[in-house]
Amino acid sequence: MKILAIGGSPRGSKSQTHVLVEALLAEAKGKGAEVEFVDLGKAQIGFCRACEACHRGPHCALHNDDGGGILERMLEADGIVLASPVYLDQVTAQMKTLLDRTSHFVHCLRMTGKYFAAVTTSGGGGGEATTAFLKRYAVTVGAQFAGNVDARVPLGDANFAAARALGAALVAAIAEKKLWPDQVHAIDEQLQRFGHIIAFRKDHWPFEYQYWHEKGWL
Ligand SMILES: Cc1cc2nc3c(=O)[nH]c(=O)nc-3n(C[C@H](O)[C@H](O)[C@H](O)COP(=O)(O)O)c2cc1C
């Protein structure tokens, strides 16, 4: 079982979000998972240019930056932790830039069968909107959302305990193939909606149309 955590803080080793993620990953590793951490603050990731190359073929037009490799690692992982400080009630620009590069994952629900979790930290304790965005993103790409930690800095023991508990819950959800009925329903709705769009756009998005065909979804 592989768990990939993606940290969106620009503050590297000073990041309180990343410190919490380390606790989560240590717990997951103790439960037998293979874990990896990607620090977006150190990655070179260009903005999505809306060129639609990823809908027409397997590669982003910017695939020579770090974004393509991170997306590949997401495809290989069983569990993905999206971790971000709250900036203006949203994820950081680093995290949003990566997620904007995953439009193909949305169209083809490429994270189907995977499990997501979210870790957010904030100065004022207002991570609800950011967490809701990350949960919505997970379901939009076809994944089950196993839970989150939303902590206010300075971090305390309870925050680290919650991060460790989330690590254990994520491993358990992956092992049990746990399903949340409301999320299954939301993913079904997403499949219906994109089924129409992919069929309508089949000449413009041949790569994605082919993917849907191979999946037997069309
Ligand atoms: C540009 C910027 C915007 C921020 N916006 C918010 C905010 O909207 N709400 C909040 O509670 N904290 C906000 N903060 C504080 C950070 O969320 C908080 O310090 C966070 O724990 C930093 O995480 P890190 O240590 O992982 O970088 C902001 C900080 C910065 C630098």
The ligand as an SDF file (V2000), in Angstrom:
LIG
                    3D

 31 33  0  0  0  0  0  0  0  0999 V2000
   -0.5620   34.7480    2.4490 C   0  0  0  0  0  0  0  0  0  0  0  0
   -1.1300   34.1690    3.7200 C   0  0  0  0  0  0  0  0  0  0  0  0
   -2.4910   34.0710    3.8700 C   0  0  0  0  0  0  0  0  0  0  0  0
   -3.0510   33.5280    5.0250 C   0  0  0  0  0  0  0  0  0  0  0  0
   -4.4170   33.4450    5.1350 N   0  0  0  0  0  0  0  0  0  0  0  0
   -4.9670   32.9460    6.2650 C   0  0  0  0  0  0  0  0  0  0  0  0
   -6.3920   32.8650    6.4100 C   0  0  0  0  0  0  0  0  0  0  0  0
   -7.1640   33.2090    5.5240 O   0  0  0  0  0  0  0  0  0  0  0  0
   -6.8920   32.3760    7.5700 N   0  0  0  0  0  0  0  0  0  0  0  0
   -6.0830   31.9600    8.5820 C   0  0  0  0  0  0  0  0  0  0  0  0
   -6.5990   31.5590    9.6150 O   0  0  0  0  0  0  0  0  0  0  0  0
   -4.7230   31.9920    8.4700 N   0  0  0  0  0  0  0  0  0  0  0  0
   -4.1450   32.4840    7.3370 C   0  0  0  0  0  0  0  0  0  0  0  0
   -2.7810   32.5150    7.2160 N   0  0  0  0  0  0  0  0  0  0  0  0
   -1.9220   31.9050    8.2480 C   0  0  0  0  0  0  0  0  0  0  0  0
   -1.4750   30.4970    7.8420 C   0  0  0  0  0  0  0  0  0  0  0  0
   -2.5690   29.7070    7.4150 O   0  0  0  0  0  0  0  0  0  0  0  0
   -0.8200   29.7620    9.0290 C   0  0  0  0  0  0  0  0  0  0  0  0
    0.2570   30.5070    9.5220 O   0  0  0  0  0  0  0  0  0  0  0  0
   -0.3810   28.3590    8.6270 C   0  0  0  0  0  0  0  0  0  0  0  0
   -0.3000   27.5370    9.7690 O   0  0  0  0  0  0  0  0  0  0  0  0
    0.9690   28.3280    7.9100 C   0  0  0  0  0  0  0  0  0  0  0  0
    1.2770   27.0020    7.5580 O   0  0  0  0  0  0  0  0  0  0  0  0
    2.7850   26.4900    7.3090 P   0  0  0  0  0  0  0  0  0  0  0  0
    3.5170   26.6590    8.6120 O   0  0  0  0  0  0  0  0  0  0  0  0
    2.5920   25.0700    6.9440 O   0  0  0  0  0  0  0  0  0  0  0  0
    3.3710   27.3260    6.2050 O   0  0  0  0  0  0  0  0  0  0  0  0
   -2.2000   33.0670    6.0600 C   0  0  0  0  0  0  0  0  0  0  0  0
   -0.8020   33.1700    5.9010 C   0  0  0  0  0  0  0  0  0  0  0  0
   -0.2630   33.7190    4.7440 C   0  0  0  0  0  0  0  0  0  0  0  0
    1.2430   33.8080    4.5790 C   0  0  0  0  0  0  0  0  0  0  0  0
  1  2  1  0
  2  3  1  0
  2 30  2  0
  3  4  2  0
  4  5  1  0
  4 28  1  0
  5  6  2  0
  6  7  1  0
  6 13  1  0
  7  8  2  0
  7  9  1  0
  9 10  1  0
 10 11  2  0
 10 12  1  0
 12 13  2  0
 13 14  1  0
 14 15  1  0
 14 28  1  0
 15 16  1  0
 16 17  1  0
 16 18  1  0
 18 19  1  0
 18 20  1  0
 20 21  1  0
 20 22  1  0
 22 23  1  0
 23 24  1  0
 24 25  2  0
 24 26  1  0
 24 27  1  0
 28 29  2  0
 29 30  1  0
 30 31  1  0
M  END
$$$$
